[in-house]
């Protein structure tokens, strides 16, 4: 039992270190788009695209934060419970560990599939966590545990026992406060739910600005980037911002509301010279690439039908505002209310629009898009950045084009 306890602590400790490193690198990428993470080795082995993909966050929080929270809890249970002189306490801790390991294993299967088969990337730090989680599962499955059926009924009893002893109580409180603080720090601003067609309150103009040194670094980074000819502005348009988008992607929702004011500002200030375009990149094999978003095709079709009635922006707003409630039926109902498109018309045109979604997704693949959202500014592949960086990039491109 002692050997198992030490092994569990080592596995959880390594997973914790890798998760903290992942979270820190994810943070650096967000605050500094020019940052090149050390885990980016080549086109196949890298973490940048994984962290910035729709699979890199959940509900606005980096997935790595979940790894930190999970690893720390496993470490606590292994260190304070497994191998305890109190056999019942040890068996209970072992039971909780096994449940946690099953949850962790399920997460590993999901994210590993997304990384390897959808994004086509191998993230070294992520794979380290995967290996440690699998190790925890195999060790935990060998421990002597109480009946798993009895665990839910004794949770409160075990929690009271933890808080009766100073050291476990202190560590438990630190874990709880740390977990909540971590989520609160990284949680992107929540968007209040509204009914179909109802307006959403506009976000306040960002107060963050870049100093001269940051602007210089940002401009130099933009100048070094290759430009995709397919994403270059045409005709009177001098600055073209393109977003490869999935309407069920949480990160797409976050950037939609974060960037909305900035995009509208430039559209109004430089009509025609600045243009924003959304391209479909559904994470659904029926209309795009492989993925797990069951209503991505339905949402993409609805927006295109709404655009035919000059109500595309309103439909997009509804989809992002009501992302958690989306289904084929709710999308059709919202489309009828917003754009007057009857469900029968939706069904009749559905199959003819699917190839258009697939065409956008194929273009994205050709340009190296590996997840959503992915932005191109005058052909430059720009990661999801802070509003201040996007604003500065658009302004810089306008000045270079002689518009601003």
N, C-alpha and C positions, 0 to 999 in steps of 0.2 A: 504493500500500500504506500509505503514511504517513497519507493522508487517511482510509482505512478504519480504521486503528488509532485515530486520534483520535476518529472517530465512534463506534466501539465503546466506547471509554472514557467518552465523554459519555453514551451510552445506558445503560451499566452503572452509571455514577455516579448518574444520575437515578433509576434503578430501586433502587439501594441506599438513597438518601435517602428515597424513598417507602416502601420496605420497613421501614426503621428507624422512620419516623414511624408507620406502621401498627402495628408491634410495640409501640411506646411507648403509643399510644392504646389498643390492646387490653389492655395491662397496666393502664392507669389505669382502664379500665372494670371490670376484674375486682376491683381493690382498692377502688374507690369507685363504687358503683352510681349515685350521684347525679351523677356526672361526665357532662357533655354534650360529646361530642367536636366539634371545629370542622368536621369533615367531614359532620356531620348538617345538611343544608340544608333538606330537606322530606321528605315521605312517600316520595318516589321516590329522591331523592339522599341517601344516608346510609351510614355504615359501621357504626354500632352493632349493628344487627340482623345484618349480615353476619358480623362478628367473633364474635358470640355464637351463631351458628347452628352446626349440626353440620358445616358446610363451613368454619368459621373455624379449626378445629383438625384436626390429624392425629396420631393416637397421643398425644394429650395435649399436643401442642406447637402453638402458633399457626402457621398457614400462613405468616404474615408472616416468621417466623424462617427458613423455607425460602427466601423471597425474598431475605433478607439474605445467607444463605450462598451462594445461586446468583449473585447480583449481584457479590458480592465476588470469587468465583472467576473470573467472566467478566472483571472488571476486572483481576485479576492476569494472566490469560492474555493479554489484549489488551495490557496495558502492558509485560509482560516477554517475550512471545513473538512476537506478530504484528509483522512488519516488522523482525525481527532480521536482523543482517548474516549470520548463519548461516541459509542458505536452508532447510535441512532442519528446523532448530529452528522457524523461522517457519511452515513448512508443517504441522509436527506440531501446533503451538499452534492453528493455524487449524482443523485437523481436530477437535481437542478442543472448540474453541469451537462448531463446527457441531453436534457431538453434543449439547453442552449447550443450544444454541439449540433443537434439536428437542425435547428433554425439556421445556424451558421453554415451548415453544409448545403441547405437549400439555397441560401443566398450565393454561395460559391458557384453552384451549378448554373444559376441564373446569370450572374455577372460574367462568369467564364465563357458561357455560350455567347453572350452579347459581345464580349471582347474578341474572342477568337473567330467566330463565324459571321457576325454582323459587321463589326468594325474592322476586323482583320488585323488587330493589333495585339501584341503581347506586352503587357505592362509589368516590368520586373518587380516593382514593389507590390502590385496587386497579386502577382503569382506567389510571392513570398507569403502573403496573408492567406491565400488559398491553401497552400501547402500546410501551414500551421493549423488552420481550421480543420482540415482533413485529419491531421495528426491528433488534434484534440478529440475529434469524434471517435477515432479508433481506440484511444486510451480510455475515454469516458465510457465507451460501450463495454469495457472489461471490468469496470468497477462494480463493487457490490452496492446496489441501490435499494431504497425502499420501493414499494410498488408505485409506479408512475401515476396510477389512478388516485393514489392517496395524496399526491403532492398538492393539487389545488386546494384541498381542504385544510392543509396545514401551513399554508403560506403565511397567514397572519400570526400564527403561533411561532413560527421560526423567525419572523421579523421582530416580534417582541423579545425573543431570546437574544437576538443580535444586539438590540439597543439596551440590554441590561448590562452589557460588558463594555467598558470604556473603549478599548482598542477597536473591536469590531464596529462599535457604534460610530466612532470617529471616522474610520475608513469608509463605512457605508454612507455617512453624510457627505464626505468629500466626493465620493463617486457620484452621488445623486446631484449635488450642487454643480460639480464639474460637468456632468452630462447635460443638465439643463442649460448651463451657461454656454456650453459648446454649441448646442442647437440654436440658442437665442442669438449668439454672435453671428452664425453663418446663415441663419434663416433669412431668406429674401422677403421683402415686404409683402405681407399678405394682401390679397385682392378681395374686397367684399363681394359676395354673391349678389347678383341682381336678376331680375326677371328678363325674359326675352325682349330684346329691343330697348331695355332701359339703359340710360347713359351711365357710364362709370366715371367717378370723380377723377379729374386729371391729376396726375402726380405733380408735385411742386417742382419748379426748376431746380436743377442740382446746384448746390452751393459749392461743391468741391471744384477746385481749379488746379491746373498744373503750373508749377513754377517754370522758370526759363530753362533750367537744366532738364527737367522732366520733358518739357516740350521738345527740346533739342534731341534728346534720346529717342523720343517717340517718332519725330520726323525722320531721323536717321534710320530707324528701324523700318518705317514705311518705304523709304527710298531704296532700301536693300532688297525688298521683296519682289519676287517675280510677279508678272501681271498676266492673267489669263485673258487671251484675246476675246474669248466668248463672252466675257463679262465687261468688256470695254464699253463706254458710253457711245451712242450713235447720234448723228444729226445735231440738233440744238442742245441735247443733253450733254453737259460737261462733267457732271459727277453722278455716277450711278451706284447706288447701294442695293445689293441683291441679298435676300435672305432665303436660304434653303430651309424649309420649315415643315414641321409636322404638328398639326393642331392638337394632338394628344400629348405632346412633349412638354413636360413641366418647365424645362429651361427655355423653350420657345415662348411659353406663356410669360415667364419672368422677363425675358428681353423685350417682349411685345409691350408690356406696361412700362418697363424701365426706359425704353428708347422712344416711346410714342411722342412725347413732347418735343424731343430734339428733332425727330424726323419731320414733324408737322411745322416746326419753326423754319427749317430750311425749305420745305415745300412752299410755304407762304412767302418767304423772303426772296427765294430765287425760283419762281415758277418756270418750269421748262428746263432750266439749267441744272437743277437738282431733281433727281428722280429716284423713288424707292420702289422696288419690285419684289414681290414674294414669289418664290419658286417652290413647287411641291417636292418634298422628299419624305413620303410616308413610310413609316417603319411598319410596313405590312406587305407581305409577299404578293398579295392579290393586286396591288396597284403600284408598288414601289420596290423596296428592298426587303429582305427578311427582317422580321421584327415582331413585337408583341403588342402593338397598339390596335385593338380590334376594330375601332371606328375611325381610323385615320383616313381610309378611303372615302367613307361616307362624308366626313368633314370636308375633305378636299373637293369632292364633287359639289357639295352644298355651297361652298364659297364661289366656285366657278359659275354655278347657276345664279347665285345672288349678284355676281358682277354683271351678268347679262341684263339684269334689271336695275343696274346702278346702285346696288346695295351691298357690294362686297365688303366695305369696311365695317358696316353694321353686323354682318354675319360673322366676320372674323372676331369682332369684339364679343359677340355672344359666345362663340366657341371657347375663347380663352377665359372668359368670365365664368362660364359654366362647365369647365373642363371635367370636373369630377362627376358630373351628372350626364355626360354625353352617352347617347345610345342612338341607334338608327332612328328610332321613333321620335326621341326628343329633338334630334337634329332636323328631321323632316318637319316637325311641328314648328320649330323656330324659324326654319326657312320660309314656311308658308306665312307666318306672322310678320316676318321682317321684309321679305321680298315678294310675297304674293305667289310663290311657286307652290302649286298644289302637290300633294304626295304622289298622285298619279303621274304628273309631269316629271317629278324627280325620278321615279322608278323607270319611266320610259326613256329618259336620257342618261341614266346612270352608266350603262355599259359603254355608251359612245364617248363618255368623258374619261373613263378609266385609262385609256391609252395616252391621254394628254398628261395625266399624273405620272404615268410610267416614263414618259418621254423626259419630263423634268428630272425624275430620279436618275435616269440614265445619264443625263447631262451632268448631274451632281457627281456621279461615280467617275465620269471622265475627268472631272476637275479635281478629284481627290477628296471629295466630301466623304466623311466617315461617320458623321452623326449630325444631329440637329440641336440647336440652330448652328448653321455655318453661314458667315457673312462674307461677301466680296465687295470691296470698295474700289471702283475703277479697276477691277481685275485682281486686286490684292486680296488674298485670303486672310481675313481679319478674325481673330478669335472673339468670343463673347467677352467684351471688355466693359469697364466702368463707363458710365455715361460721359464723364469728362474726357475720356480717351476717344470715344466715338465722335463727340462734338469737335474735338481738336483735329481729328483725322479728316472729317468732312470739310472743316474750315481750311485746312492745309491744302486739300485737293482743289477746292474752289479757287484759292489764291494762285496755285500753280496753273490753273486753267484760265487765269485772268478775269475771273468773275467777281471775286471778293476783294 
